[in-house]
């Protein structure tokens, strides 16, 4: 298929939930880990979000994540590990002072969910700041690493991990919501685990960015076939609201790696540094061109990352009184 093809199936948009019958699509390949085959992205005509096809089973999806996938890879020697740790520490500090995680500075430490916690980098950083973090991670190996770092890391996904109801103060999807084929169900599960007024903080690639539009299948953040849902700002807002959450704000930012890696894909067709220390050093060096990336993003109408801050609704006193009184 190409950009002029139309998709005939009954799939629905992961953002707004509209039918994708007859929607246009394009085809891409795995440029990061070079999984064989081609993958289709169907684009919603309502909110312009996208869905990766074909749909796959959980086992098939797990096969797209090799052990050297960056959030899982921890197999480095002492010297390389120290360098990698320093880079990750800098990235973590940077994330905590920017959207959406800076919302955590407005509330006291409590209980947090880190969905797709990987090796536990973010969870460990939050725990050092007084938070009690439960991590959810489908990679058993990454889960063990996170557990060794003192994180309450639970192996599985939101569909098979038991969570306390109305017990958590915040739930974080830090580049993880795009990995699920049914984000509405995942968000609804999280909403039921949050206390009233609890926060949901989401960072995901901006499928509506100029980078995505200009480079399409060569866009770094497309990350086929691992990214199953591709959100525009409108689509992200819609899926949060459809899951029963109140959206406070949606914004964009410029990632350090997005534009340089996208240009690498366009020039070479694949990632030159797909794993290990070379990947982390290359990602760190991308900060040199960050001002230029920000300039282009400003001219293009927004950055390559989407951020959302949403909240589980607080029942009004009248609603609560009616609910407690029961029928009649």
VMD Tcl script that draws the C-alpha trace (Angstrom):
set ca {
  {0.00 0.00 0.00}
  {1.00 3.64 -0.37}
  {-0.30 7.00 0.78}
  {-3.18 6.84 -1.72}
  {-4.44 3.43 -0.62}
  {-7.58 3.02 1.41}
  {-8.11 0.57 4.22}
  {-11.29 -1.55 4.08}
  {-11.44 -3.12 7.57}
  {-13.55 -2.30 10.64}
  {-10.69 -1.07 12.82}
  {-11.17 2.04 14.97}
  {-8.92 4.99 15.70}
  {-6.97 4.58 18.97}
  {-7.45 8.30 19.62}
  {-11.01 9.43 18.91}
  {-12.52 5.98 18.31}
  {-13.80 6.83 14.82}
  {-14.09 4.10 12.21}
  {-11.04 3.64 10.00}
  {-13.08 2.18 7.15}
  {-11.77 3.66 3.93}
  {-9.01 5.61 5.68}
  {-5.74 6.22 3.85}
  {-2.57 4.49 4.96}
  {1.13 4.19 4.35}
  {3.67 1.40 4.83}
  {6.92 1.36 6.82}
  {9.57 -1.02 8.09}
  {11.45 -1.54 11.34}
  {14.40 0.82 10.94}
  {15.66 0.41 14.52}
  {15.99 -3.37 14.97}
  {15.24 -4.35 11.36}
  {12.45 -6.83 12.02}
  {11.49 -8.47 8.73}
  {8.33 -7.47 6.91}
  {6.32 -4.32 6.29}
  {3.78 -2.67 8.56}
  {0.83 -0.48 7.70}
  {-0.23 2.72 9.48}
  {-3.87 3.65 8.92}
  {-4.60 7.36 9.45}
  {-7.87 8.58 10.99}
  {-9.75 11.17 8.94}
  {-11.29 12.69 12.09}
  {-8.40 13.33 14.52}
  {-5.53 12.28 12.18}
  {-4.12 9.76 14.69}
  {-2.85 6.42 13.39}
  {-3.10 2.67 14.04}
  {-0.45 0.08 13.20}
  {-1.59 -3.03 11.34}
  {-1.71 -5.94 11.16}
  {-2.97 -6.51 14.67}
  {-0.83 -9.03 16.53}
  {-1.12 -11.26 19.57}
  {0.65 -10.41 22.82}
  {3.26 -13.08 22.08}
  {3.88 -11.71 18.59}
  {4.19 -8.18 19.95}
  {6.70 -9.32 22.59}
  {8.84 -10.76 19.79}
  {9.36 -7.25 18.39}
  {11.35 -6.25 21.52}
  {14.85 -7.78 21.46}
  {16.91 -7.92 24.66}
  {18.99 -5.00 23.35}
  {15.89 -2.77 23.04}
  {17.09 0.43 24.73}
  {14.69 0.55 27.74}
  {15.61 -3.09 28.51}
  {19.32 -3.22 27.67}
  {21.50 -3.27 30.76}
  {24.30 -5.57 29.55}
  {27.24 -3.14 29.75}
  {30.62 -3.39 31.38}
  {31.60 -1.27 34.41}
  {33.11 1.65 32.47}
  {30.43 1.71 29.78}
  {27.79 1.24 32.43}
  {29.03 4.28 34.34}
  {28.88 6.43 31.21}
  {25.43 5.14 30.38}
  {24.26 5.77 33.94}
  {25.49 9.36 33.78}
  {23.63 9.94 30.50}
  {20.43 8.40 31.85}
  {20.72 10.43 35.05}
  {20.99 13.66 33.05}
  {18.01 12.64 30.92}
  {16.00 11.83 34.05}
  {16.73 15.18 35.73}
  {15.78 16.97 32.52}
  {12.48 15.08 32.28}
  {11.47 15.93 35.85}
  {11.62 19.68 35.26}
  {9.66 19.62 32.00}
  {6.13 18.65 31.02}
  {4.39 16.55 32.02}
  {6.47 15.31 34.98}
  {6.95 18.77 36.42}
  {3.33 18.43 37.64}
  {4.79 16.16 40.35}
  {6.41 19.22 41.92}
  {2.95 20.57 42.72}
  {1.95 17.64 44.96}
  {3.62 15.85 47.90}
  {5.18 12.42 47.25}
  {2.71 9.56 47.44}
  {2.00 6.37 45.51}
  {2.82 6.28 41.80}
  {2.31 3.89 38.91}
  {4.98 3.76 36.20}
  {3.46 1.91 33.25}
  {6.14 0.42 31.04}
  {8.88 1.07 33.60}
  {11.65 -0.72 31.67}
  {14.81 -1.01 33.80}
  {13.24 1.28 36.39}
  {15.19 4.47 35.56}
  {12.29 6.84 36.19}
  {10.87 4.80 39.08}
  {14.20 4.76 40.91}
  {14.56 8.51 40.40}
  {11.11 9.12 41.85}
  {11.75 6.82 44.79}
  {14.85 8.84 45.63}
  {12.49 11.82 45.90}
  {10.19 10.09 48.37}
  {7.65 8.42 46.08}
  {6.46 4.82 46.49}
  {6.46 3.49 42.95}
  {4.84 0.42 41.44}
  {6.25 -0.36 38.01}
  {4.46 -2.44 35.37}
  {6.67 -3.97 32.70}
  {6.02 -6.71 30.09}
  {9.74 -7.60 29.77}
  {10.66 -10.15 32.44}
  {14.39 -9.34 32.16}
  {13.83 -5.58 32.49}
  {11.47 -6.25 35.40}
  {14.26 -8.10 37.24}
  {16.63 -5.18 36.74}
  {14.04 -2.75 38.07}
  {13.39 -5.00 41.08}
  {17.12 -5.14 41.82}
  {17.03 -1.34 42.00}
  {14.37 -1.49 44.72}
  {11.34 -0.87 42.51}
  {8.10 -2.77 43.13}
  {8.21 -3.99 39.53}
  {5.37 -6.26 38.41}
  {5.76 -8.39 35.31}
  {2.92 -8.03 32.81}
  {0.62 -5.40 31.38}
  {-2.39 -3.49 32.69}
  {-4.64 -6.29 31.47}
  {-3.10 -8.93 33.75}
  {-1.53 -7.09 36.73}
  {-3.73 -6.55 39.78}
  {-3.74 -3.00 41.17}
  {-5.31 -1.59 44.32}
  {-8.47 0.36 43.52}
  {-8.50 4.12 44.13}
  {-5.07 3.89 45.80}
  {-2.57 5.77 43.64}
  {-1.83 9.48 43.42}
  {-0.34 9.50 39.94}
  {0.03 7.23 36.91}
  {2.78 7.85 34.38}
  {2.92 6.76 30.74}
  {6.41 7.91 29.75}
  {6.62 6.82 26.11}
  {4.54 3.71 26.81}
  {0.95 4.50 25.78}
  {1.90 4.32 22.10}
  {2.97 0.70 22.59}
  {-0.54 -0.53 23.38}
  {-3.11 -1.44 20.71}
  {-6.00 -0.46 23.00}
  {-4.98 2.70 24.90}
  {-8.55 3.47 25.97}
  {-8.77 0.25 27.98}
  {-5.37 0.86 29.58}
  {-6.31 4.40 30.57}
  {-9.63 3.24 31.98}
  {-7.82 0.62 34.09}
  {-5.48 3.30 35.39}
  {-8.36 5.67 36.13}
  {-9.97 3.06 38.39}
  {-6.67 2.58 40.25}
  {-6.30 6.32 40.95}
  {-7.76 8.10 43.93}
  {-10.15 10.95 43.17}
  {-8.13 13.84 41.81}
  {-5.21 11.57 40.95}
  {-3.06 12.57 37.98}
  {-2.33 10.83 34.69}
  {0.86 12.09 33.02}
  {1.47 11.07 29.40}
  {4.37 11.61 27.03}
  {4.06 10.14 23.52}
  {5.32 10.90 20.01}
  {3.46 13.69 18.22}
  {2.04 12.08 15.08}
  {0.72 15.49 14.10}
  {4.17 17.12 14.07}
  {5.80 18.51 10.95}
  {8.50 15.84 11.33}
  {5.90 13.08 11.11}
  {4.18 14.69 8.14}
  {7.40 15.42 6.26}
  {9.24 12.13 6.80}
  {6.38 9.65 7.33}
  {7.87 6.12 7.30}
  {11.35 7.55 8.00}
  {10.19 9.41 11.11}
  {12.20 8.16 14.07}
  {9.30 8.16 16.54}
  {7.12 6.02 14.28}
  {9.15 3.02 15.56}
  {7.30 0.30 13.69}
  {6.20 -2.30 14.62}
  {6.52 -1.59 18.37}
  {4.39 1.56 18.33}
  {0.82 0.42 17.81}
  {-1.00 3.74 18.39}
  {0.08 7.08 16.96}
  {-1.46 10.19 18.55}
  {-2.05 13.73 17.40}
  {-2.83 16.30 20.09}
  {-6.52 16.00 19.28}
  {-6.39 12.21 19.40}
  {-4.55 12.11 22.74}
  {-7.02 14.52 24.31}
  {-9.90 12.45 22.94}
  {-8.69 9.08 24.24}
  {-8.08 10.53 27.70}
  {-11.59 11.98 27.81}
  {-13.14 8.76 26.45}
  {-11.44 6.93 29.33}
  {-13.20 9.10 31.92}
  {-10.37 11.51 32.64}
  {-10.44 15.30 32.75}
  {-7.71 16.81 30.57}
  {-5.99 19.82 32.11}
  {-3.48 20.56 29.39}
  {-1.84 19.15 26.26}
  {1.45 20.52 24.99}
  {4.42 19.63 22.78}
  {8.17 19.74 23.13}
  {11.26 18.98 21.09}
  {13.13 15.76 21.83}
  {16.91 15.68 21.62}
  {17.06 12.63 19.38}
  {14.01 12.97 17.12}
  {15.22 15.10 14.20}
  {18.85 13.81 14.06}
  {17.68 10.19 14.13}
  {15.01 10.88 11.52}
  {17.62 12.38 9.19}
  {19.76 9.27 9.81}
  {16.84 7.07 8.74}
  {16.29 9.16 5.62}
  {19.98 9.05 4.67}
  {20.87 5.46 5.60}
  {17.52 3.71 5.84}
  {18.12 2.34 9.34}
  {19.65 3.10 12.74}
  {23.45 3.04 12.77}
  {23.60 2.68 16.57}
  {20.62 0.51 17.57}
  {21.69 -0.59 21.06}
  {24.15 -0.49 23.92}
  {26.53 2.32 24.77}
  {26.88 3.63 21.18}
  {23.14 4.30 21.10}
  {23.19 6.13 24.44}
  {26.23 8.22 23.55}
  {24.76 9.11 20.16}
  {21.50 10.09 21.84}
  {23.41 12.25 24.33}
  {25.35 13.99 21.57}
  {22.12 14.95 19.84}
  {21.77 17.73 22.44}
  {24.26 19.70 20.33}
  {21.66 20.19 17.58}
  {18.72 20.65 19.97}
  {18.52 24.46 19.40}
  {18.24 23.88 15.66}
  {15.60 21.19 16.17}
  {13.61 23.58 18.36}
  {13.83 26.28 15.71}
  {12.43 23.97 13.02}
  {9.73 22.71 15.38}
  {8.69 26.26 16.18}
  {8.41 27.05 12.48}
  {6.49 23.80 11.93}
  {3.88 24.46 14.60}
  {4.98 22.15 17.42}
  {7.49 19.64 18.71}
  {7.84 15.94 18.04}
  {6.69 14.96 21.56}
  {3.18 15.25 23.01}
  {2.53 15.77 26.72}
  {-0.75 15.56 28.56}
  {-1.78 16.16 32.15}
  {-5.17 14.69 33.07}
  {-6.98 13.95 36.28}
  {-9.51 11.52 37.66}
  {-12.60 13.54 38.39}
  {-13.48 14.47 41.96}
  {-17.11 13.67 42.70}
  {-19.05 16.73 43.80}
  {-20.58 16.70 47.27}
  {-24.05 16.57 45.70}
  {-23.12 13.61 43.47}
  {-21.56 11.84 46.41}
  {-24.64 12.45 48.55}
  {-26.97 11.09 45.84}
  {-24.75 8.03 45.36}
  {-24.64 7.30 49.08}
  {-28.43 7.68 49.44}
  {-29.07 5.01 46.86}
  {-32.30 4.52 44.84}
  {-35.65 5.83 46.00}
}
mol new
graphics top color blue
foreach p $ca { graphics top sphere $p radius 0.5 }
foreach p [lrange $ca 0 end-1] q [lrange $ca 1 end] { graphics top cylinder $p $q radius 0.2 }
display resetview
